[in-house]
């Protein structure tokens, strides 16, 4: 359990005084932590936010931009639905597995440095994806993309939190950061559809290269180096066990329909998953500096925020994948038209995400979370009755409602989770939340793909109904998250 000392911003990068034993004790005392040596102006702070948000847009975009191109990728590389699921989940599972370790590395070795490494790896892997000659090479390159992306998400949030020492300004900044990330997820299909229509499916990968170059320049110019006040060792056993558990869980969800849920292979997979999860808990409880502080999950706001992040991204990715396959396979729409159909979702997220950030700063996270849960549940209910001849207008309205819910969800969930840890642990806090998002993305893709794999176009709408029921359930769960969230300012007792 972390100390309950008041939260303090981290310091800009400084030489380690432990390496200077001959210095007199009086000189070894660091500056007062509440007064950083080089305070940042308001313009510089918000410029840092803009640069980090710009870079983070890529991570969210690449999580969903591929969805709309999956049918084209399948035709181009001769891949079936389950193979296409791995094209998406190779990225998200690796990303989810390494986020916490990347946050700890950034706190130890420098956030800007790790952020730049992540951008470079992400850019090189994107080019490898663009020129992949076989499905295996594409899946491998997507996994390397996930490695690079894992160095971006938690580190960007840590940089933003460190640059904003004022709690109210920090809440607004987190709202903007979460809004941009959420918008990138919703905008992925639209962007992907336009690129595929103009340049083919490989363009959804090579478009990253010029953006990465611009991001590297901006980070070098505007983002200062910083480290955590207290750094940790890397928990290698915990990292390995977490990665194995996530890969096996997603693998069973993807391959279960093919091998049979009660087959010997599936039963063996269940056993290994349970054993790995138990081993992870035991290892983490015995580690002096664990990969994941399991004691944090005894705090209801933190635990429910993490579960809420999983639920939101399960709902989003189920919606995006079922939408892509329904419109292109069942109704014969083009990738561009399919991407355009998600414009209402992107519009809802764009309009409501900044509003949610403002509401969190003024009123706390409960009300935005209630709105998020209500809208996502309503959108899922609208789509349960989807048929092969459903009108376009009801479809677009349902996507708009889900987009509004998604826009309201990210800022309060991020704020609640990050508020559970001191800013000096911002890298780890952001990593846990981002891990939950990517786990939700991977699970959502695996579940949605399993529901419709091998289904004929005529029966697709009926086969997808359990997926829409799952979206509804995720929205209802957010109402539970709202009840456990931190109280609004009006609800707090007077000091």
C-alpha positions as CSV (number, residue, x, y, z in Angstrom):
1,X,0.0,0.0,0.0
2,X,1.3,3.4,-0.9
3,X,1.9,6.2,1.7
4,X,-0.9,8.6,2.4
5,X,1.5,11.6,2.3
6,X,0.3,14.6,0.3
7,X,0.7,14.3,-3.5
8,X,3.7,16.1,-4.9
9,X,4.7,16.7,-8.5
10,X,7.8,14.9,-9.7
11,X,11.0,16.8,-10.3
12,X,12.7,17.5,-13.6
13,X,15.6,15.2,-14.4
14,X,18.5,15.7,-12.0
15,X,21.7,13.9,-11.2
16,X,21.3,11.1,-8.7
17,X,22.8,12.3,-5.4
18,X,23.4,8.8,-4.2
19,X,26.3,8.7,-6.7
20,X,28.0,11.7,-4.8
21,X,28.8,10.3,-1.4
22,X,31.5,12.9,-0.6
23,X,29.0,15.8,-0.8
24,X,28.3,17.4,2.6
25,X,24.9,16.4,4.1
26,X,23.5,19.9,3.9
27,X,24.1,19.9,0.2
28,X,22.5,16.5,-0.3
29,X,19.1,17.8,0.7
30,X,16.9,18.2,-2.4
31,X,14.9,21.3,-3.2
32,X,11.5,21.5,-1.6
33,X,9.3,19.2,-3.7
34,X,6.4,21.6,-3.8
35,X,8.6,24.2,-5.7
36,X,10.2,22.6,-8.8
37,X,13.4,24.3,-9.8
38,X,12.1,25.2,-13.3
39,X,8.4,25.9,-13.1
40,X,6.6,25.7,-16.4
41,X,4.5,28.5,-17.8
42,X,0.8,27.9,-18.5
43,X,1.5,28.0,-22.3
44,X,4.4,25.5,-21.9
45,X,2.2,23.2,-19.8
46,X,-0.6,23.1,-22.3
47,X,1.9,22.8,-25.2
48,X,3.2,19.7,-23.5
49,X,-0.3,18.3,-23.3
50,X,-0.9,19.0,-27.0
51,X,2.3,17.2,-28.0
52,X,1.5,14.2,-25.8
53,X,-2.1,14.1,-27.0
54,X,-1.0,14.3,-30.6
55,X,1.3,11.3,-30.1
56,X,-1.3,9.4,-28.1
57,X,-3.8,9.8,-31.0
58,X,-1.7,7.3,-32.9
59,X,-2.1,4.6,-30.2
60,X,-5.8,4.9,-30.1
61,X,-6.1,5.2,-33.9
62,X,-4.1,2.1,-34.5
63,X,-6.3,0.1,-32.1
64,X,-9.3,0.6,-34.3
65,X,-8.2,1.8,-37.7
66,X,-7.5,-1.7,-38.8
67,X,-11.0,-2.9,-38.0
68,X,-12.6,-1.4,-41.1
69,X,-9.9,-2.8,-43.3
70,X,-10.1,-6.4,-42.0
71,X,-12.2,-7.7,-44.9
72,X,-9.7,-6.2,-47.4
73,X,-6.7,-7.6,-45.5
74,X,-8.4,-11.0,-45.5
75,X,-8.8,-10.9,-49.2
76,X,-5.4,-9.5,-49.8
77,X,-3.5,-12.0,-47.7
78,X,-6.1,-14.9,-47.8
79,X,-6.8,-14.8,-44.1
80,X,-10.0,-16.1,-42.4
81,X,-11.9,-14.4,-39.6
82,X,-9.9,-16.0,-36.8
83,X,-6.6,-15.0,-38.4
84,X,-7.9,-11.4,-38.7
85,X,-8.7,-11.4,-35.0
86,X,-5.0,-12.1,-34.4
87,X,-4.1,-9.2,-36.6
88,X,-5.9,-6.9,-34.2
89,X,-5.2,-8.7,-30.9
90,X,-1.5,-9.3,-31.5
91,X,-1.2,-5.5,-31.1
92,X,-3.6,-5.1,-28.2
93,X,-2.4,-8.1,-26.1
94,X,1.3,-7.1,-26.3
95,X,0.3,-3.5,-25.6
96,X,-1.7,-4.5,-22.5
97,X,1.0,-6.9,-21.3
98,X,3.8,-4.3,-21.3
99,X,2.1,-1.1,-20.3
100,X,2.9,-1.3,-16.6
101,X,6.5,-2.3,-17.1
102,X,6.9,0.6,-19.6
103,X,5.5,3.0,-17.0
104,X,8.0,1.8,-14.4
105,X,10.9,2.1,-16.9
106,X,9.8,5.7,-17.7
107,X,9.8,6.6,-14.0
108,X,13.3,5.2,-13.7
109,X,15.1,6.1,-16.9
110,X,13.3,9.2,-18.0
111,X,9.8,9.7,-19.4
112,X,10.8,11.7,-22.5
113,X,13.5,9.1,-23.3
114,X,11.1,6.1,-23.1
115,X,8.5,8.1,-25.0
116,X,10.9,8.8,-27.9
117,X,12.0,5.1,-27.9
118,X,8.3,4.1,-28.1
119,X,7.6,6.4,-31.1
120,X,10.6,5.1,-33.0
121,X,9.7,1.4,-32.4
122,X,6.1,2.2,-33.3
123,X,7.1,3.9,-36.6
124,X,9.5,1.1,-37.7
125,X,6.9,-1.6,-37.0
126,X,4.2,0.4,-38.9
127,X,6.4,0.3,-42.0
128,X,6.9,-3.5,-41.5
129,X,3.1,-3.9,-41.3
130,X,2.7,-1.9,-44.5
131,X,5.0,-4.1,-46.5
132,X,4.1,-7.5,-44.8
133,X,4.0,-10.2,-47.5
134,X,2.2,-12.9,-45.4
135,X,-0.3,-13.0,-42.5
136,X,2.4,-14.3,-40.1
137,X,4.7,-11.3,-40.8
138,X,1.8,-8.9,-40.4
139,X,0.8,-10.4,-37.0
140,X,4.4,-10.3,-35.9
141,X,4.8,-6.7,-37.0
142,X,1.6,-5.8,-35.2
143,X,3.0,-7.3,-32.0
144,X,6.1,-5.1,-32.4
145,X,3.8,-2.2,-32.9
146,X,2.3,-3.1,-29.5
147,X,5.8,-3.0,-27.9
148,X,6.3,0.6,-29.2
149,X,2.8,1.7,-28.2
150,X,3.3,0.4,-24.7
151,X,6.0,3.0,-24.2
152,X,3.6,5.8,-25.2
153,X,0.3,5.5,-23.4
154,X,1.3,5.5,-19.7
155,X,4.3,7.7,-20.3
156,X,2.2,10.4,-22.0
157,X,-0.2,10.5,-19.1
158,X,2.7,10.6,-16.6
159,X,4.2,13.6,-18.5
160,X,0.9,15.4,-18.5
161,X,0.2,14.8,-14.8
162,X,3.8,15.9,-13.9
163,X,3.4,19.1,-15.9
164,X,0.2,20.0,-14.1
165,X,0.8,20.4,-10.3
166,X,-2.6,22.1,-9.7
167,X,-5.3,19.4,-9.0
168,X,-8.0,21.3,-10.9
169,X,-5.8,22.0,-13.9
170,X,-4.6,18.4,-13.8
171,X,-8.2,17.2,-13.9
172,X,-8.9,19.4,-17.0
173,X,-5.7,18.2,-18.6
174,X,-6.6,14.5,-18.0
175,X,-10.0,15.2,-19.4
176,X,-8.4,16.6,-22.6
177,X,-5.9,13.7,-22.8
178,X,-8.7,11.1,-22.3
179,X,-10.9,12.9,-24.8
180,X,-8.2,12.8,-27.5
181,X,-7.5,9.1,-26.9
182,X,-11.2,8.3,-27.0
183,X,-11.7,10.4,-30.1
184,X,-8.8,8.5,-31.8
185,X,-10.5,5.2,-31.0
186,X,-13.8,6.3,-32.5
187,X,-12.2,8.1,-35.5
188,X,-10.2,5.0,-36.5
189,X,-12.8,3.4,-38.7
190,X,-13.6,6.6,-40.5
191,X,-9.9,7.3,-41.2
192,X,-9.3,3.7,-42.2
193,X,-12.2,3.6,-44.6
194,X,-11.0,6.8,-46.4
195,X,-7.4,5.6,-46.6
196,X,-8.4,2.2,-47.9
197,X,-10.7,3.7,-50.5
198,X,-7.9,5.9,-51.8
199,X,-4.7,3.9,-51.4
200,X,-5.6,0.3,-50.3
201,X,-5.3,-1.5,-46.9
202,X,-1.6,-1.0,-46.5
203,X,-2.0,2.7,-46.2
204,X,-3.5,2.4,-42.7
205,X,0.0,1.4,-41.6
206,X,2.4,3.6,-43.7
207,X,0.4,6.7,-42.9
208,X,2.0,6.5,-39.4
209,X,5.5,7.2,-40.6
210,X,5.3,11.0,-41.3
211,X,3.2,11.5,-38.2
212,X,5.8,9.7,-36.1
213,X,8.6,11.9,-37.5
214,X,6.6,15.1,-36.6
215,X,5.9,13.7,-33.1
216,X,9.6,13.0,-32.5
217,X,10.5,16.6,-33.4
218,X,7.8,18.1,-31.2
219,X,8.7,15.9,-28.2
220,X,12.4,16.8,-28.5
221,X,11.6,20.6,-28.7
222,X,8.8,21.0,-26.1
223,X,8.7,18.1,-23.6
224,X,11.2,18.3,-20.6
225,X,12.7,15.2,-19.2
226,X,11.4,14.0,-15.8
227,X,11.5,10.9,-13.6
228,X,9.5,9.5,-10.7
229,X,10.6,10.6,-7.2
230,X,10.7,6.9,-6.3
231,X,11.6,4.3,-8.9
232,X,11.1,0.5,-8.8
233,X,12.9,-2.5,-10.1
234,X,11.4,-4.4,-13.0
235,X,9.4,-7.3,-11.8
236,X,10.4,-9.9,-14.5
237,X,8.5,-12.9,-13.0
238,X,5.3,-10.9,-12.7
239,X,5.8,-9.5,-16.3
240,X,6.2,-12.9,-17.8
241,X,3.2,-14.3,-15.9
242,X,0.9,-11.4,-16.9
243,X,1.9,-11.7,-20.5
244,X,1.3,-15.5,-20.6
245,X,-2.1,-15.1,-18.8
246,X,-3.3,-12.4,-21.3
247,X,-2.1,-14.3,-24.4
248,X,-3.7,-17.6,-23.2
249,X,-7.0,-15.9,-22.3
250,X,-7.4,-14.1,-25.6
251,X,-6.1,-17.2,-27.5
252,X,-8.8,-19.4,-25.9
253,X,-11.5,-16.8,-26.7
254,X,-10.3,-16.7,-30.4
255,X,-9.7,-20.4,-31.0
256,X,-12.4,-21.8,-28.7
257,X,-15.1,-21.9,-31.3
258,X,-12.8,-23.7,-33.7
259,X,-11.4,-26.4,-31.3
260,X,-14.6,-26.7,-29.2
261,X,-15.2,-25.2,-25.8
262,X,-15.1,-28.6,-24.1
263,X,-12.2,-30.1,-26.2
264,X,-9.0,-31.4,-24.5
265,X,-7.1,-28.4,-25.9
266,X,-9.6,-25.9,-24.5
267,X,-9.8,-27.6,-21.1
268,X,-6.0,-27.6,-20.9
269,X,-6.0,-23.9,-21.8
270,X,-8.4,-23.2,-18.9
271,X,-6.2,-25.0,-16.5
272,X,-3.1,-23.2,-17.6
273,X,-4.9,-19.8,-17.4
274,X,-6.1,-20.5,-13.8
275,X,-2.6,-21.7,-12.8
276,X,-0.9,-18.7,-14.3
277,X,-3.3,-16.3,-12.7
278,X,-2.8,-17.9,-9.3
279,X,0.9,-17.9,-9.7
280,X,0.8,-14.2,-10.7
281,X,-1.1,-13.3,-7.5
282,X,1.3,-15.3,-5.3
283,X,4.4,-13.8,-7.0
284,X,3.0,-10.2,-6.7
285,X,2.1,-10.6,-3.1
286,X,5.7,-11.7,-2.3
287,X,7.5,-9.1,-4.3
288,X,8.9,-6.1,-2.5
289,X,8.2,-4.0,-5.6
290,X,5.5,-5.8,-7.6
291,X,4.6,-5.2,-11.2
292,X,1.0,-4.5,-10.0
293,X,0.3,-3.5,-6.5
294,X,-2.7,-5.8,-5.8
295,X,-3.5,-3.9,-2.6
296,X,-4.7,-1.0,-4.8
297,X,-7.7,-3.1,-5.8
298,X,-8.9,-3.1,-2.2
299,X,-9.8,0.6,-2.9
300,X,-13.4,0.4,-4.4
301,X,-13.0,3.6,-6.6
302,X,-9.7,2.4,-8.1
303,X,-10.9,-1.2,-8.6
304,X,-14.2,-0.3,-10.2
305,X,-12.5,2.3,-12.4
306,X,-10.2,-0.3,-13.8
307,X,-13.1,-2.7,-14.4
308,X,-15.1,0.2,-15.9
309,X,-12.2,0.8,-18.4
310,X,-12.4,-2.8,-19.4
311,X,-16.2,-2.6,-19.9
312,X,-16.0,0.6,-22.0
313,X,-13.5,-0.9,-24.4
314,X,-15.2,-4.2,-24.6
315,X,-18.3,-2.4,-25.7
316,X,-16.5,-0.1,-28.1
317,X,-14.6,-2.9,-29.9
318,X,-17.5,-5.3,-30.0
319,X,-19.5,-2.5,-31.7
320,X,-16.7,-1.6,-34.2
321,X,-16.0,-5.2,-35.2
322,X,-19.6,-6.3,-35.5
323,X,-20.3,-3.1,-37.4
324,X,-17.5,-3.7,-39.9
325,X,-18.4,-7.3,-40.6
326,X,-22.2,-6.6,-40.7
327,X,-22.0,-3.8,-43.1
328,X,-19.4,-5.3,-45.4
329,X,-20.3,-9.0,-45.3
330,X,-24.0,-8.9,-44.7
331,X,-25.0,-5.8,-46.6
332,X,-22.1,-5.4,-49.1
333,X,-21.0,-1.9,-48.2
334,X,-17.5,-0.7,-49.2
335,X,-14.8,0.1,-46.6
336,X,-15.4,3.8,-47.1
337,X,-19.1,3.6,-46.6
338,X,-18.6,1.4,-43.5
339,X,-16.2,3.9,-42.0
340,X,-18.5,6.7,-42.8
341,X,-21.3,4.9,-40.9
342,X,-19.3,5.4,-37.7
343,X,-19.1,9.2,-38.2
344,X,-22.0,9.6,-35.7
345,X,-20.1,7.6,-33.1
346,X,-17.0,9.8,-33.7
347,X,-19.2,12.9,-33.5
348,X,-20.7,11.9,-30.2
349,X,-17.3,11.1,-28.7
350,X,-15.9,14.4,-30.0
351,X,-18.6,16.6,-28.6
352,X,-19.0,14.8,-25.2
353,X,-15.5,14.0,-24.3
354,X,-14.3,17.6,-23.6
355,X,-17.6,18.2,-21.8
356,X,-17.0,15.2,-19.6
357,X,-13.6,16.5,-18.7
358,X,-15.1,19.8,-17.7
359,X,-17.8,18.1,-15.6
360,X,-15.2,16.0,-13.8
361,X,-13.2,19.1,-12.9
362,X,-16.3,20.9,-11.6
363,X,-18.6,18.2,-10.2
364,X,-16.6,15.0,-9.9
365,X,-16.8,11.7,-12.0
366,X,-20.2,10.4,-11.0
367,X,-22.5,12.3,-13.3
368,X,-20.4,11.8,-16.4
369,X,-20.2,8.0,-15.6
370,X,-24.0,7.8,-15.1
371,X,-24.4,9.5,-18.5
372,X,-21.9,7.1,-20.1
373,X,-23.5,4.0,-18.8
374,X,-27.0,5.1,-19.8
375,X,-26.1,6.0,-23.3
376,X,-24.0,2.9,-24.0
377,X,-26.7,0.6,-22.6
378,X,-29.3,2.4,-24.7
379,X,-27.2,2.0,-27.9
380,X,-26.7,-1.7,-27.2
381,X,-30.5,-2.2,-26.7
382,X,-31.2,-0.4,-30.0
383,X,-28.9,-2.8,-31.9
384,X,-30.1,-6.1,-30.3
385,X,-33.0,-6.2,-32.9
386,X,-30.7,-5.5,-35.8
387,X,-31.7,-7.3,-39.0
388,X,-30.4,-7.6,-42.5
389,X,-32.8,-5.0,-43.7
390,X,-32.6,-2.5,-40.8
391,X,-32.8,1.1,-42.0
392,X,-29.7,3.2,-42.1
393,X,-31.2,6.0,-39.9
394,X,-31.8,3.7,-36.8
395,X,-28.4,2.3,-37.3
396,X,-26.7,5.7,-37.3
397,X,-28.7,6.9,-34.3
398,X,-27.6,3.8,-32.3
399,X,-24.0,4.6,-33.2
400,X,-24.4,8.2,-32.2
401,X,-25.8,7.1,-28.8
402,X,-22.9,4.7,-28.2
403,X,-20.4,7.4,-29.2
404,X,-22.0,9.8,-26.7
405,X,-21.6,7.2,-24.0
406,X,-18.0,6.5,-25.0
407,X,-17.2,10.3,-25.0
408,X,-18.6,10.6,-21.4
409,X,-16.8,7.6,-20.1
410,X,-13.0,8.1,-20.6
411,X,-12.4,11.3,-18.6
412,X,-14.1,10.2,-15.3
413,X,-12.6,6.7,-15.5
414,X,-9.1,8.0,-16.1
415,X,-9.5,10.7,-13.4
416,X,-10.8,8.2,-10.8
417,X,-8.1,5.7,-11.5
418,X,-5.2,8.2,-11.5
419,X,-6.5,9.9,-8.4
420,X,-6.0,6.6,-6.5
421,X,-2.2,7.0,-6.6
422,X,0.2,9.9,-6.0
423,X,1.5,11.8,-9.0
424,X,5.0,10.3,-8.3
425,X,3.5,7.0,-9.4
426,X,1.7,8.5,-12.4
427,X,3.4,6.2,-14.8
428,X,2.2,3.1,-13.1
429,X,-1.3,4.6,-12.5
430,X,-1.7,5.4,-16.1
431,X,-0.3,2.0,-17.1
432,X,-2.9,0.1,-15.0
433,X,-5.7,2.1,-16.5
434,X,-4.4,1.7,-20.1
435,X,-3.8,-2.0,-19.5
436,X,-7.5,-2.3,-18.6
437,X,-8.4,-0.5,-21.8
438,X,-6.4,-2.7,-24.0
439,X,-7.5,-5.9,-22.2
440,X,-11.1,-4.7,-22.9
441,X,-10.1,-4.1,-26.6
442,X,-8.6,-7.6,-26.9
443,X,-11.5,-9.3,-25.2
444,X,-14.1,-7.4,-27.2
445,X,-12.4,-8.3,-30.5
446,X,-12.1,-12.0,-29.5
447,X,-15.7,-12.3,-28.3
448,X,-17.2,-10.5,-31.3
449,X,-15.1,-12.5,-33.8
450,X,-16.0,-15.8,-32.1
451,X,-19.7,-15.0,-32.3
452,X,-19.7,-14.5,-36.1
453,X,-16.8,-16.6,-37.4
454,X,-17.9,-18.7,-40.2
455,X,-21.5,-17.3,-40.1
456,X,-23.1,-16.8,-43.5
457,X,-24.2,-13.2,-44.5
458,X,-27.9,-14.1,-44.2
459,X,-27.5,-15.2,-40.6
460,X,-25.0,-12.6,-39.4
461,X,-27.5,-10.2,-37.8
462,X,-29.0,-13.0,-35.6
463,X,-25.5,-14.4,-34.7
464,X,-24.4,-10.9,-33.6
465,X,-27.3,-10.4,-31.1
466,X,-25.4,-11.7,-28.0
467,X,-22.7,-9.2,-28.9
468,X,-25.2,-6.3,-28.7
469,X,-26.5,-7.7,-25.4
470,X,-22.9,-7.6,-24.1
471,X,-22.6,-4.0,-25.1
472,X,-25.8,-3.3,-23.1
473,X,-24.4,-5.1,-20.1
474,X,-21.2,-3.1,-20.2
475,X,-23.2,0.1,-20.1
476,X,-25.2,-1.1,-17.1
477,X,-22.0,-2.0,-15.3
478,X,-20.8,1.6,-15.7
479,X,-23.8,2.6,-13.5
480,X,-22.2,0.5,-10.8
481,X,-18.8,2.2,-11.4
482,X,-20.5,5.6,-11.0
483,X,-21.8,4.6,-7.5
484,X,-18.3,3.7,-6.4
485,X,-16.6,6.7,-7.9
486,X,-15.2,9.5,-5.7
487,X,-18.0,11.8,-4.4
488,X,-18.7,15.1,-6.0
489,X,-17.5,18.3,-4.3
490,X,-21.0,18.9,-3.0
491,X,-21.1,15.4,-1.4
492,X,-17.8,15.8,0.4
493,X,-17.9,16.6,4.1
494,X,-16.6,20.0,5.1
495,X,-13.1,20.2,6.6
